[in-house]
């Protein structure tokens, strides 16, 4: 590969944006080489310049952005020399991009077919019928069933995973030489993510497409790329082959990223995560010398802050690092000093769901429905849920989107009422108590941390006012002075400066806003906090800090934590017990150790297989689920997972509800497969020390 001329050469690239406040240097001295058919990952925290590099390759830098130094050469020609007409011809044919949010790339007012056929008609001059056939064939390649129906559909008529597959098909229709992928799977379920990652790899191999994969998920980069480039504050600070960099990271920042990832070897008590201290500097506030210096444990005054530090080779394999002390760092790390925590002693049961059901009626007023007597059908969002949670315990509810996790949270919070069954919390039966009829004590004892803090913080009110309102409303304090003091103490608890009291949400980063959301949730002294995907949109460093923060507050206040997530890496690290849901029903529940070891329910097994692991020494079996979750309006007659189960044993799975089996009093599996056969299943994960990553 190295004998061939590079497909893409980026040399000493500097990109700036020009604002009223002056020049903002977004990317500084970035270099990278990519050959045909090769894949390279760009990783780093938000704001480090990954997407800016991708936009520069596409020549999408807006009216106020531009290249102020260095060059980007595609197939030997500088992209800056392309005319507007040549760039239009290049984009979509030679260079294509897959964006993080598929709905942002699809026109909601046009059918998917009309958007897809535009690519070959524009770039290759194909007739409409030929372009249509090509688009249908590509939809089949991306494993979308019934491509003719998809062609006729509008974007809102298909699922998020299907939308992403359409965007991938659109990007690949022009048979590009280079494919840019900007966080293409962040918002997807792990099962959908696993299928799409394999899909991109297969199709790229088929067409010989080179890839630049942008992600903060190091496990995903390990499974998709041959090389990786770590960026920090606009610079490339380390680059090398996947195995070299993952097994022996040289830069302190790269080591810090790995310290933030909940690998299988981590334990929230014995080996907790170690978040990187401090924050990424703003482009106009970068320090002299090493940009990572203020956050680095190996910073040396007079050496690291003297002048700009160049990238230097570390060996003959192409592993490069931007650090003056990298040869000293590996010998000093162990590994970082990790302070073990005492295991939390779980108290009495505080939450118990018994036979809980939540149905949503759907009224069909058509003449045929009225004649048949089937004018009302029900969406069975939750079906006979049975589980509990204890004081100071963390219980995780996991499953794909649409499995009923958030519906249960809404019933618990009083935003919905149950159809049947019981839900006891702190001695009260609350399944049919809407939020408006609950007492202030009940409201204060149950609080929630949401996935997106931007949607739950009032942009016109200060942080202090929003937290203080909770304290006053739930009767914790009534005196204004005491309320202010309590808010300041909460800011201390979530490790935010006290001057944030007077700030507004727009002045805070995403991670800081999430900390405010946590402070507000704990302001009413709750007995239980429901955390609904609270870290899925955060960088690994911020996510690690927020995760540790939740556990610290739980220890201090004795709070029960109900953690809703599809990220089983975080769940394995954080949870004491796990409830696995599918199509509104519990497929498996037990302690974390029980759920992560055989016997597995086949659905749990598939979820575990889909988790990206950022460790080349951990191997896992690959199980990619085909098809989509059935409609909750018309669920399967028998086992809800029967339509996708790779271990289906026959008609009994289709026609009869599975019995509940147990190999331990607290471990329950709902499956027709005999327990002795489930016990014999090979573990999903195995550790192979020293073996190279495949």
Secondary structure as UniProt FT lines:
FT   TURN            2..3
FT   STRAND          8..19
FT   TURN            20..21
FT   STRAND          22..34
FT   TURN            36..37
FT   STRAND          39..43
FT   TURN            46..47
FT   HELIX           50..58
FT   TURN            63..64
FT   STRAND          65..74
FT   TURN            75..76
FT   STRAND          77..78
FT   HELIX           79..81
FT   HELIX           84..90
FT   TURN            92..94
FT   STRAND          95..98
FT   HELIX           102..105
FT   TURN            108..109
FT   HELIX           112..124
FT   HELIX           128..141
FT   TURN            142..143
FT   HELIX           147..152
FT   HELIX           155..157
FT   HELIX           160..172
FT   TURN            173..174
FT   STRAND          178..182
FT   TURN            184..187
FT   HELIX           190..207
FT   STRAND          210..214
FT   HELIX           218..224
FT   STRAND          227..232
FT   TURN            233..234
FT   STRAND          235..241
FT   HELIX           242..247
FT   HELIX           252..259
FT   TURN            264..265
FT   TURN            268..270
FT   HELIX           283..285
FT   TURN            291..292
FT   HELIX           293..295
FT   TURN            297..298
FT   TURN            301..305
FT   STRAND          312..313
FT   TURN            316..317
FT   STRAND          320..321
FT   HELIX           326..333
FT   STRAND          349..363
FT   HELIX           367..372
FT   STRAND          376..390
FT   TURN            391..392
FT   STRAND          394..398
FT   TURN            401..402
FT   HELIX           405..413
FT   STRAND          420..425
FT   TURN            426..427
FT   STRAND          428..429
FT   TURN            431..432
FT   HELIX           435..437
FT   HELIX           440..445
FT   STRAND          446..449
FT   HELIX           453..455
FT   TURN            459..460
FT   HELIX           463..473
FT   TURN            474..475
FT   HELIX           480..493
FT   TURN            494..495
FT   HELIX           498..502
FT   HELIX           505..507
FT   HELIX           510..522
FT   TURN            523..524
FT   STRAND          528..532
FT   TURN            534..537
FT   HELIX           540..557
FT   STRAND          560..565
FT   HELIX           568..574
FT   STRAND          577..582
FT   TURN            583..584
FT   STRAND          585..591
FT   HELIX           592..595
FT   HELIX           602..609
FT   TURN            616..617
FT   STRAND          618..620
FT   TURN            632..633
FT   TURN            640..644
FT   TURN            646..647
FT   HELIX           651..655
FT   STRAND          660..664
FT   TURN            665..666
FT   STRAND          667..670
FT   HELIX           675..679
FT   STRAND          685..687
FT   TURN            689..690
//
